[in-house]
Amino acid sequence: MDKAALTKYILDKFAGKVELLETGKVEPVFKLENEFLLEFCKSINSDETLHIDFLCNIAGVDTGERFEVVYSVASVKNKIRFDFKVVMAYENAEVESVQSIWPGANWHEREVWELYGINIRNHGNLTRFLLPDNWDQGYPMRKNWDAPDFVRMPES
């Protein structure tokens, strides 16, 4: 399935629930509502045409005005790949864990929680693994993060 066919398939299957973004130069990128995340992930995983069986990555993004969580997924069997993201307000940001669908989400979700402070609902082991257990200096990947020994590079 090429990029155009994949994009059409997803837009048709999830009409009104996903939006194609223009940022995907190589692979399509979709935006979906946070409330639809778990249902969408279950569907793309169980759909035989897509059969998304590999979660490549989950990344947090702090735009300075909001948070985004970006998921990169693929099907090994069908040789397709795409990205999707959910956008949420800066305050009380949280997403549902997708660990029940792709167990490899465990560490990616912990990283998003640990470095951005985005809560992962229903995660089985939301504990630190990058920062010290007693870390109390906030979330280092947030744009507004600051610490006594942190030197911010000048804006270019």
C-alpha positions as CSV (number, residue, x, y, z in Angstrom):
1,M,0.0,0.0,0.0
2,D,1.5,3.3,-1.0
3,K,1.2,6.6,0.9
4,A,-1.8,7.8,-1.0
5,A,-3.7,4.5,-0.6
6,L,-2.9,4.3,3.0
7,T,-4.0,7.9,3.6
8,K,-7.3,7.3,1.8
9,Y,-7.9,4.1,3.7
10,I,-7.4,5.7,7.1
11,L,-9.4,8.8,6.2
12,D,-12.3,6.7,4.9
13,K,-12.2,4.2,7.8
14,F,-12.1,6.9,10.4
15,A,-14.1,9.6,8.6
16,G,-14.6,12.6,10.8
17,K,-12.4,11.2,13.6
18,V,-8.9,11.8,12.1
19,E,-7.4,14.7,10.3
20,L,-4.6,14.5,7.8
21,L,-1.8,16.9,8.6
22,E,0.5,18.4,6.0
23,T,3.6,17.7,8.0
24,G,4.1,14.1,6.8
25,K,6.5,14.5,3.9
26,V,7.5,10.8,3.7
27,E,4.7,9.1,5.6
28,P,1.2,10.4,6.5
29,V,0.6,12.1,9.8
30,F,-2.8,12.2,11.3
31,K,-4.3,14.2,14.3
32,L,-7.0,12.7,16.4
33,E,-8.9,13.6,19.5
34,N,-7.5,12.4,22.8
35,E,-10.7,10.6,23.7
36,F,-10.5,8.5,20.5
37,L,-6.9,7.4,21.0
38,L,-7.4,4.0,22.6
39,E,-10.2,3.0,20.2
40,F,-8.1,4.1,17.2
41,C,-5.1,2.1,18.4
42,K,-7.1,-1.0,18.9
43,S,-8.7,-0.7,15.5
44,I,-5.5,-0.1,13.5
45,N,-3.9,-3.1,15.4
46,S,-6.8,-5.5,14.7
47,D,-7.6,-4.3,11.2
48,E,-6.3,-6.9,8.7
49,T,-5.6,-4.3,6.0
50,L,-3.5,-2.3,8.3
51,H,-2.4,-4.8,10.9
52,I,-0.3,-2.2,12.8
53,D,1.8,-4.6,15.0
54,F,4.8,-2.4,15.8
55,L,4.9,0.7,17.9
56,C,8.1,2.4,16.7
57,N,8.1,5.3,19.1
58,I,6.1,7.6,21.3
59,A,7.4,11.2,21.7
60,G,6.2,14.1,23.8
61,V,6.3,17.6,22.3
62,D,6.0,20.9,24.2
63,T,5.0,23.6,21.8
64,G,5.1,26.2,24.6
65,E,1.3,26.6,24.3
66,R,0.2,22.9,24.4
67,F,1.5,19.4,24.6
68,E,1.4,16.8,21.8
69,V,2.1,13.1,22.1
70,V,3.2,11.7,18.7
71,Y,3.0,7.9,18.0
72,S,5.0,6.3,15.2
73,V,3.6,2.9,14.1
74,A,4.2,0.3,11.5
75,S,3.0,-3.0,10.1
76,V,5.8,-5.4,9.5
77,K,3.6,-7.8,7.6
78,N,2.0,-5.1,5.4
79,K,5.1,-2.9,5.1
80,I,3.3,0.3,6.0
81,R,4.2,3.1,8.4
82,F,2.5,6.3,9.6
83,D,2.4,8.7,12.5
84,F,-0.5,10.2,14.5
85,K,-0.7,12.5,17.4
86,V,-3.0,13.9,20.0
87,V,-3.0,17.5,21.1
88,M,-3.9,18.6,24.6
89,A,-4.0,21.6,26.8
90,Y,-0.8,22.4,28.8
91,E,-2.6,22.0,32.2
92,N,-3.5,18.5,33.4
93,A,-2.3,16.9,30.2
94,E,-2.9,13.1,30.0
95,V,-3.4,10.3,27.6
96,E,-4.5,6.7,27.9
97,S,-1.8,4.1,28.0
98,V,-1.6,2.0,24.8
99,Q,0.5,-0.7,26.6
100,S,-2.3,-3.2,26.4
101,I,-2.1,-3.0,22.6
102,W,1.7,-2.7,22.2
103,P,3.6,-3.8,25.3
104,G,6.6,-1.9,24.0
105,A,4.8,1.3,24.9
106,N,5.9,0.8,28.5
107,W,9.2,2.7,28.4
108,H,8.1,5.3,25.8
109,E,5.1,6.3,28.0
110,R,7.3,6.4,31.1
111,E,9.7,8.7,29.3
112,V,6.8,11.0,28.3
113,W,5.6,11.1,31.8
114,E,9.0,11.5,33.4
115,L,10.4,14.2,31.1
116,Y,7.2,16.2,30.2
117,G,4.9,15.5,33.1
118,I,2.1,14.2,30.8
119,N,0.1,11.7,32.9
120,I,-0.4,8.3,31.3
121,R,-3.7,6.9,32.5
122,N,-3.8,3.1,33.3
123,H,-0.1,2.6,32.8
124,G,1.0,-0.5,34.8
125,N,4.4,0.8,36.0
126,L,4.7,4.6,35.9
127,T,8.1,4.9,37.6
128,R,11.2,6.8,36.8
129,F,14.0,5.2,34.8
130,L,15.9,8.2,33.3
131,L,16.1,10.6,36.3
132,P,17.1,9.8,39.9
133,D,14.3,8.3,42.0
134,N,14.4,11.4,44.2
135,W,14.2,13.9,41.3
136,D,12.2,17.0,42.4
137,Q,13.3,19.6,39.9
138,G,10.4,19.4,37.5
139,Y,10.2,18.1,34.0
140,P,13.4,18.8,32.0
141,M,11.9,18.6,28.5
142,R,9.3,21.3,29.1
143,K,10.1,24.6,27.5
144,N,9.6,26.5,30.7
145,W,11.9,24.1,32.7
146,D,14.6,25.8,34.7
147,A,17.1,24.6,37.3
148,P,20.0,26.3,39.1
149,D,22.7,24.7,37.0
150,F,20.9,24.8,33.7
151,V,22.2,27.2,31.1
152,R,19.7,28.1,28.4
153,M,21.1,28.6,24.9
154,P,20.2,31.9,23.2
155,E,17.2,31.9,20.8
156,S,18.4,32.2,17.2
